[in-house]
Structures are given as C-alpha cells and as structure tokens.
C-alpha cells in the first residue's frame, strides 16, 4: 500500500500539481490533499488509480524493508 509521502514524492518528481494528478486519476483535488497531508485515507480503488497514473509517468514505488522505509525511484529514460 502506498504511503502519503510516496504519492507526494511521485507527484513532485513528475512535476504534477495536485489538480493535474487528481484530474488524471479521476478524483477530487481535495482527496489528494487530504491523503498527502495525512488527514484522510483513500479507498483502495482510488489509490490504485492514483498509483497507475504515477507509474505510467515513470515512477517505481519501493516497499519498506527491515532497514529502509518506503520510497520511489524513476524509470530509466527509454525503458
């Protein structure tokens, strides 16, 4: 499951504003804002749409492990 920080980092890395991500994912901008600020959750289907938009833009989400927290990375150009 994506964390609010991963969504914000992914959005920022792609240069997407809140409204742009919300529009691309078919959700209200306030939904993205609440999630990123930790003031509310997101339904699974909604979070999956947000994740797809970010992944289609080139974001790879990295799960937490025993020594590191969750994060993101960018796909290599041309991959």
Secondary structure, 3 states (H helix, E strand, C coil): CCCHHHHHHHHHHCCCCHHHHHHHHCCCHHHHHHHHCCCCCCCHHHHHHHHHHHHHCCEEEECCCCCCCCEEEECCCCC
